[in-house]
Amino acid sequence: MEKQPLSIPVGVSNRHLHLSQADLEVLFGKGYQLTVKKDLGQPGQFAAEETVDVQGPKNTISRIRILGPIRKQTQIEVSLTDSFTLGITPPVRDSGSLAGSPGVIVKGPQGQIELKEGVVAAKRHIHCTPEEAVQLGVKDMDIVSVAVKGGERSLTFGDVLVRVRKDFALEFHVDTDEANAAALKNGDLVHIVR
């Protein structure tokens, strides 16, 4: 009997930003701490109550959610549809790979920051533990394809980055544009295809 492939739950990522402590304090005030609204699928990660407005050369997108915890460098992740609204051309990159990416103005209730770089469209990726990587037959930084089967919008996503770390939870992350293309929602199941 053929072994069934390990199913991977989907996590749909809407536009959001990660802030450094220094930038958080400019936007919200000295000593400010984020307020947890909801825990996310990855251990220790959360959606904060706080939101900010992001202004590009063309338009502003209001109430973009901040995700915690605090990071070393401020980073904004948008879909390509959002980038058209803002009037910028962000590269498709892995989280944290910000060099040469466009900047924007971020407005909070106490102040604003002008980022010289830091806006990306997140590269679709899989988070998994080392044990799950063995089950999936992958290793850290592999590039794989992921199949969405069944339903009215079945398709295969290519160029999916695998990220392996012991503190990860198994999830396939796509942005809202990609999720809409395949009619995916949080918790749907997908598989790596060979």
C-alpha positions as CSV (number, residue, x, y, z in Angstrom):
1,M,0.0,0.0,0.0
2,E,1.4,3.4,-1.0
3,K,2.2,5.8,1.9
4,Q,0.0,8.9,1.9
5,P,2.0,12.2,1.7
6,L,2.0,14.4,4.8
7,S,-0.8,17.0,4.6
8,I,0.3,20.6,5.2
9,P,-2.2,23.2,6.6
10,V,-2.5,26.5,4.8
11,G,-1.8,29.9,6.5
12,V,-3.0,32.8,4.5
13,S,-1.0,35.9,5.2
14,N,-2.6,39.3,4.8
15,R,-0.6,42.5,4.5
16,H,1.3,43.2,7.8
17,L,4.4,44.7,9.3
18,H,7.0,43.8,11.8
19,L,8.6,46.6,13.8
20,S,11.9,47.3,15.6
21,Q,11.5,48.6,19.1
22,A,12.9,52.0,18.1
23,D,10.4,52.3,15.3
24,L,7.5,51.1,17.5
25,E,8.4,53.9,20.0
26,V,8.5,56.6,17.3
27,L,5.0,55.5,16.1
28,F,3.4,54.8,19.5
29,G,5.5,56.5,22.2
30,K,8.5,55.9,24.4
31,G,8.5,52.5,26.1
32,Y,5.5,51.3,24.2
33,Q,4.7,47.5,24.1
34,L,2.5,45.7,21.6
35,T,-0.9,44.3,22.8
36,V,-1.6,40.7,21.8
37,K,-4.9,40.4,19.8
38,K,-4.5,36.8,18.7
39,D,-1.8,34.1,18.6
40,L,-0.7,33.0,15.1
41,G,0.1,29.5,13.8
42,Q,3.8,29.9,14.4
43,P,4.8,29.5,18.1
44,G,5.4,32.9,19.8
45,Q,4.1,34.9,16.9
46,F,1.0,37.1,17.3
47,A,-1.2,39.6,15.6
48,A,-1.2,42.8,17.7
49,E,-4.2,45.1,18.4
50,E,-2.1,48.0,17.0
51,T,-2.3,49.1,13.3
52,V,-0.6,51.8,11.3
53,D,-1.1,53.5,8.0
54,V,1.4,52.9,5.2
55,Q,1.9,55.6,2.6
56,G,3.5,55.0,-0.8
57,P,4.1,57.4,-3.7
58,K,0.6,56.7,-5.1
59,N,-1.8,55.9,-2.2
60,T,-2.1,55.1,1.5
61,I,-3.3,51.8,2.9
62,S,-4.9,52.3,6.3
63,R,-4.9,50.1,9.4
64,I,-2.2,47.6,8.5
65,R,-1.8,45.1,11.3
66,I,1.4,44.9,13.3
67,L,2.7,41.3,14.0
68,G,4.8,40.6,17.0
69,P,7.1,40.0,18.7
70,I,9.5,42.9,18.0
71,R,12.2,42.3,15.3
72,K,15.7,43.7,14.7
73,Q,14.6,45.6,11.6
74,T,11.2,46.9,10.5
75,Q,9.7,45.0,7.6
76,I,6.4,45.3,5.7
77,E,4.9,42.4,3.7
78,V,2.3,43.2,1.1
79,S,0.7,41.4,-1.8
80,L,1.4,42.5,-5.3
81,T,-2.1,43.9,-5.5
82,D,-1.3,46.1,-2.5
83,S,1.9,47.2,-4.2
84,F,-0.1,48.6,-7.1
85,T,-2.2,50.5,-4.7
86,L,0.9,52.0,-2.9
87,G,2.7,52.7,-6.2
88,I,5.8,50.6,-5.4
89,T,7.5,47.5,-6.9
90,P,8.5,45.2,-4.0
91,P,10.7,42.2,-4.7
92,V,9.4,38.7,-4.0
93,R,11.7,37.7,-1.1
94,D,12.2,35.5,1.9
95,S,11.4,37.3,5.2
96,G,14.3,39.5,6.4
97,S,15.9,39.8,2.9
98,L,15.3,43.6,2.6
99,A,18.3,45.0,0.8
100,G,17.3,47.1,-2.3
101,S,13.6,46.8,-1.5
102,P,11.5,50.0,-1.7
103,G,10.6,52.2,1.2
104,V,7.4,53.9,2.4
105,I,6.2,56.2,5.1
106,V,4.6,54.5,8.1
107,K,2.2,56.6,10.3
108,G,1.3,55.8,13.8
109,P,-0.7,57.8,16.5
110,Q,2.4,59.4,18.0
111,G,4.7,59.9,14.9
112,Q,5.9,58.6,11.6
113,I,8.9,56.9,10.1
114,E,10.3,57.1,6.6
115,L,11.7,53.7,5.6
116,K,14.4,53.8,2.9
117,E,13.9,50.1,2.3
118,G,11.9,47.3,3.9
119,V,8.8,46.4,1.7
120,V,8.6,43.0,0.2
121,A,6.1,40.6,-1.2
122,A,6.8,37.4,0.8
123,K,8.0,34.4,-1.1
124,R,5.5,31.6,-0.6
125,H,7.0,29.1,1.9
126,I,6.6,26.1,4.1
127,H,7.4,26.1,7.8
128,C,8.3,22.8,9.4
129,T,10.2,21.1,12.2
130,P,13.2,18.8,11.4
131,E,11.1,15.8,12.1
132,E,8.4,17.0,9.7
133,A,11.1,17.8,7.1
134,V,12.1,14.1,7.2
135,Q,8.5,13.0,6.7
136,L,8.2,15.4,3.8
137,G,11.5,14.4,2.3
138,V,12.9,18.0,2.3
139,K,15.6,20.0,3.9
140,D,16.0,23.7,4.9
141,M,16.1,26.1,1.9
142,D,14.8,23.4,-0.6
143,I,12.5,24.7,-3.4
144,V,9.5,22.5,-4.0
145,S,6.0,22.5,-5.6
146,V,2.8,22.4,-3.7
147,A,-0.5,21.0,-5.0
148,V,-3.9,22.3,-4.2
149,K,-6.3,19.5,-5.2
150,G,-10.0,19.3,-5.3
151,G,-12.4,22.2,-5.5
152,E,-13.0,24.5,-8.4
153,R,-9.5,26.2,-8.5
154,S,-7.0,23.4,-8.2
155,L,-3.5,24.4,-9.1
156,T,0.2,23.8,-8.3
157,F,2.4,26.4,-6.8
158,G,6.0,26.2,-7.9
159,D,9.0,27.9,-6.4
160,V,8.0,27.2,-2.7
161,L,10.8,27.8,-0.2
162,V,11.1,25.2,2.7
163,R,12.1,26.7,6.1
164,V,13.1,24.1,8.7
165,R,13.5,25.0,12.4
166,K,12.7,23.1,15.6
167,D,10.4,26.0,16.9
168,F,8.3,26.1,13.7
169,A,4.8,24.7,13.3
170,L,3.9,22.9,10.0
171,E,2.3,25.5,7.7
172,F,2.2,26.5,4.0
173,H,2.2,30.3,3.8
174,V,0.8,32.2,0.9
175,D,-0.4,35.8,0.6
176,T,-4.0,36.8,-0.1
177,D,-3.5,37.1,-3.9
178,E,-2.2,33.5,-4.1
179,A,-4.9,32.2,-1.7
180,N,-7.6,33.8,-3.8
181,A,-6.2,32.3,-7.0
182,A,-6.6,28.8,-5.5
183,A,-9.7,29.5,-3.4
184,L,-7.6,28.7,-0.3
185,K,-8.4,29.6,3.3
186,N,-6.7,29.1,6.6
187,G,-6.6,25.4,7.6
188,D,-7.1,23.9,4.1
189,L,-4.7,21.1,3.4
190,V,-2.1,20.9,0.6
191,H,0.7,18.5,-0.4
192,I,4.2,18.7,-1.8
193,V,4.4,17.2,-5.3
194,R,7.4,15.5,-6.8
